[in-house]
Amino acid sequence: MSARRTLPEGARRGWCPSLARPMPTGDGLLARIHPPLGRLTPAQLRAVADGARAYGNGHIDVTARGNLQIRGVSEASAAPLACALAQAGLGDTRDDGGPQRLTLTAPLAGLDPTEQIDVPALARAVEAAGLAVPGLPPKTLVAIDGGGAHGLGTVEADFFLFAEGPGQVAFGLATETGPLRCGVLLERQAAGAIGLALAAFAEIGGRRMRDLDAHGRAVIAAVAGFFPFEPTPLAPAPAPAAPGLAALSADRAALLVQAPFGRCTADRLEQVAALAGAQDVRLSAERGLALVVPASRSAVLQAELARAGFIVTPDDPRRAVAACPGAPACRSGTTPVPDHAARLAQALAPLAGLTAHVSGCAKGCAHPGPADLTLVGRDGAYDVVLAGPPSAEPATRLAFEVALDRIRKAAAAGLPALDPVFQDDVPG
């Protein structure tokens, strides 16, 4: 594991933007849309696409929390954009600085016949409970999983409500080393318990649950009804559905796609809306979208979205690389990250199983955790981190073309890891 390094001044991720409070970036303001339960009607998708063209620069991000971001908004266009999207039913839900969307669910929640609880109903109840709690930190997140065939997998959240049998919900709290299971509730009790826990969390005043000490977590668990506090590790939710087709019934299928590196455009989003028919489109924590389509047309629609540039199969090499917008979209970046990430994905393709992250700066917004190879942009070149997060000490520092050449040589030589081609240098 790589040692941590001291991050440069200002290397902290920004606030949680909304429509009313967009965030300055390198390409203007960034306005975030928080679709209720991560779902949008085709008409709402078209409203987002129209808004991105009329009030932004046409670029749209799909985030790791299943939200959308319109880029290139100006001071003059921010208010008209917010009004247009509010009219489409996508306006902000609160104005006190708290989380605009509190819950995270799998894109197939409510469609998976093997789920053991009613995830959409519980998510709506949790959202309502959260709205009644003033002072919630803006990044607060409750992960809800139904225990079906396609779940959330390993996610970063503050609270966890995971099905543990028919009508049974495990209640979990985040820590620095992973979520803890506090105990089990009946499904009908879960929203009330989480409401009490959220109020206690707001009263304690931490930014994230994982930042609290053991006493703080014990207090919150007790308020939620778990006393004495005797936690055990919380098992992760089932793995997410990979890009591709998932059968829902004899005549319906889910078509799951991902936006490469979380980047989309107004034109692509409008194409998704056109292909969705009358069905809602669901956003995923894998920076993707899920469409419910007729089984008879699923392969044709999948091919159309592939031509539009989406990731539609599990073996697409771009899935192994995380990337942020980079320069010039982000004012913290100095390198064209998405272009470099696409080329890196092709170079890494022969090295099956390796993961990579191209970050425009040390903040690591796209993937704060470790990867087999992390390239951290600095002054037009990259710090190379091996088996660590963006904040780790680099093994060396190289121009992108030099780093790419070494990866290609490792692939040609059939090396199982990248350490030998990067550890001969002294960081500079």
Secondary structure as GFF3:
##gff-version 3
##sequence-region A 1 428
A	DSSP	beta_strand	23	25	.	.	.	ID=ss1
A	DSSP	beta_strand	28	33	.	.	.	ID=ss2
A	DSSP	three_ten_helix	36	38	.	.	.	ID=ss3
A	DSSP	beta_strand	39	40	.	.	.	ID=ss4
A	DSSP	alpha_helix	42	55	.	.	.	ID=ss5
A	DSSP	beta_strand	59	62	.	.	.	ID=ss6
A	DSSP	beta_strand	68	73	.	.	.	ID=ss7
A	DSSP	alpha_helix	75	87	.	.	.	ID=ss8
A	DSSP	beta_strand	103	104	.	.	.	ID=ss9
A	DSSP	alpha_helix	119	131	.	.	.	ID=ss10
A	DSSP	beta_strand	142	145	.	.	.	ID=ss11
A	DSSP	beta_strand	159	163	.	.	.	ID=ss12
A	DSSP	beta_strand	168	173	.	.	.	ID=ss13
A	DSSP	beta_strand	180	186	.	.	.	ID=ss14
A	DSSP	alpha_helix	187	204	.	.	.	ID=ss15
A	DSSP	three_ten_helix	209	211	.	.	.	ID=ss16
A	DSSP	alpha_helix	214	223	.	.	.	ID=ss17
A	DSSP	beta_strand	232	233	.	.	.	ID=ss18
A	DSSP	beta_strand	244	247	.	.	.	ID=ss19
A	DSSP	beta_strand	252	258	.	.	.	ID=ss20
A	DSSP	three_ten_helix	260	262	.	.	.	ID=ss21
A	DSSP	beta_strand	263	265	.	.	.	ID=ss22
A	DSSP	alpha_helix	266	276	.	.	.	ID=ss23
A	DSSP	beta_strand	281	284	.	.	.	ID=ss24
A	DSSP	beta_strand	288	294	.	.	.	ID=ss25
A	DSSP	three_ten_helix	295	297	.	.	.	ID=ss26
A	DSSP	alpha_helix	298	307	.	.	.	ID=ss27
A	DSSP	three_ten_helix	317	320	.	.	.	ID=ss28
A	DSSP	beta_strand	321	323	.	.	.	ID=ss29
A	DSSP	alpha_helix	337	348	.	.	.	ID=ss30
A	DSSP	beta_strand	356	359	.	.	.	ID=ss31
A	DSSP	beta_strand	371	378	.	.	.	ID=ss32
A	DSSP	beta_strand	381	388	.	.	.	ID=ss33
A	DSSP	beta_strand	396	398	.	.	.	ID=ss34
A	DSSP	alpha_helix	400	413	.	.	.	ID=ss35
A	DSSP	alpha_helix	419	422	.	.	.	ID=ss36
###
